[in-house]
Amino acid sequence: MKNVRTWIDVTDAAHAQLFIQKGADGGWAAAHLNGLPAVDDRVQSHTDKSDRPGRSFSSSGGGIRHAIESHSDYRKLEKHKFTLAVANALNHAALGREFDRLVLVAPPRSVGELRQSLSQQVQASMRVLEKDLTKAPSGEIRDEVNELLRYSRLSQPESR
């Protein structure tokens, strides 16, 4: 029986942790997901614009001034860019056959956004746990993932 290489990606729109399940005993090791921007490289939303929006006079005259709203939400843009980087890193790893099975642990919103960018190859090997566990201790993550994998094995029909 082949030893299945399982990757566990615990992610949200701003953080990602990778664990690799090693050996038949199911031991885990923390790993680095190649292709992600370093935390220092990601632009903080407050550094990209001033504290207060600019001001402008009303077009109707009368000397009334209004704040000018930004056309971009920098936080949303950075979250989207990070989610896309995670998807690209997982797609690249799947092409390199670095894992046989992927367990994606992420909040529902992140799962939806990731699914739009993940290849069919990744999605075919993927199990999903829709929870935000990015700040949870590794023991809790391990328990949740093991429960998901145990349930997945039980719910699959027996092959004959």
N, C-alpha and C positions, 0 to 999 in steps of 0.2 A: 504494500500500500504506500502510495506516494505521500510524503510529508507536505501538507498544504502550507504555503507561505501566506500568512495572513497579516495584512497591515491594518492598523486601527488609526484612523485620522479623526482627531477630536478638534473641531474647528467652529469658529463663528466668523463674523465679518471682520474681526480684527486680530484674532489669535489662532494659531494652529499648533497642535502637538501631534507627533507621530509615534506610535508604538508598533513594534514588530513582535508578533507571537513566534517564539522560537521553540522548536522541538515538539515532540509528542506530548510532553507534560504540560504544555501550554504556558510556559514561562514567558514573561514579557521583557522587552528591552526598549528604552527610549531611543529614538533616532531622530535624524534631521531630514526634513522634507526639502530636497534640493530644488532650487528655483524660486524660493520665496524671498521677497525683499527683506533685508535686515530691518529690525525695529527702528533703528536710527535713520534709515533711508526713507521711511514713510513720513510724508508731510503731515504735521499736526494741523488741524483745521485753523487753529488760532494763529499760526505763523504765516498763513497764506493771505491773510487779509487784515485790515485794521480792526480795531475794537468796535468802532461804531460805523454804521453805513454813512456814506456821503449825504449831503443835503442839497436840495435844489428848490428853486422858486416854482410856485404853481404856474402852470401854463395859462390858467384863467386870469392871472394878474392878481392884484390886490396885495402883493407882498407876502403871501402865505408861503412858508417853507415846509417841505416834506422830506422825510428820509427816503433815500433811494435804496430799494431792496436789491440784494444780490441775485443774479440770475442762476447761480450755481450753489448747490449745497455741498460744500467741500467735504463734510463728513461722509455723506452718501457716496460721493465720488471716490473717496479713499477706500471705503468699505467695498465698493464694487470692484475697484482695481485689485484689492487684496483677494477677494473671492475668486476673481478671474485668474490670479496668480496661483492659487491653490489648485484650481481645476486644471490649469496648464501643467503644473507639476505632477499631478496624479495621472493625467493623460500621457505625459512623457514617460513616467515610470511604468505604465501599463504597456506602452510600446516596447520598452526594454525588458518586458516580462519579469519585472522585479517583485511582483506579488501575484498570487493566484486568486486571492480573495481580499476584498476591501470592506472594512466596516467603517461607515461614515457616521460619526456622532456629531450632530449639529442641531441648532434650533430650526424649527420648521421653515422660517423665512430663508435661512442660509441654505438649507437643503434644496428649496425651490430654485434659488439662484444658481447653485452649483450644478443642478441637473441640466440647466440650460447650456452649460459649457462643457460638461463631461462627455467624453466619447461613448459610443455604444459599447465598446470593449470594456470600459470601466464600469458602466452601468450594469452590464451583464454579470459582472463578478461582485457586485456591491450588495451589501446588506445595510439598512439604514436604521439608526436609532435617533429619533427626533427629540433630542434633549440638549439643553445647554449645559455641558459638563466641562467647559474649558477651565473653570476655576475649581473643579472638584479634585479631591485627592486621587491618586492613581488607583488606589484600592477600590474606591467607589466606581471608577470608570471600568475597571476590570470586572467587577461583579455585574454591572449592567450589561457589558458586552458579552460576557459568558452566558448570561441569561438569554440574551438575544440569539446567540449562536446555538444554544441548547434548544430553544424554541424552534429555530429554523430547521434544525435536523429532525425534530419531531414532526413538524408540519409538512415535510417533503414526503411524497409517496415513495414507497419502497420500490426499488428496481428489481426486476426479475430476470 
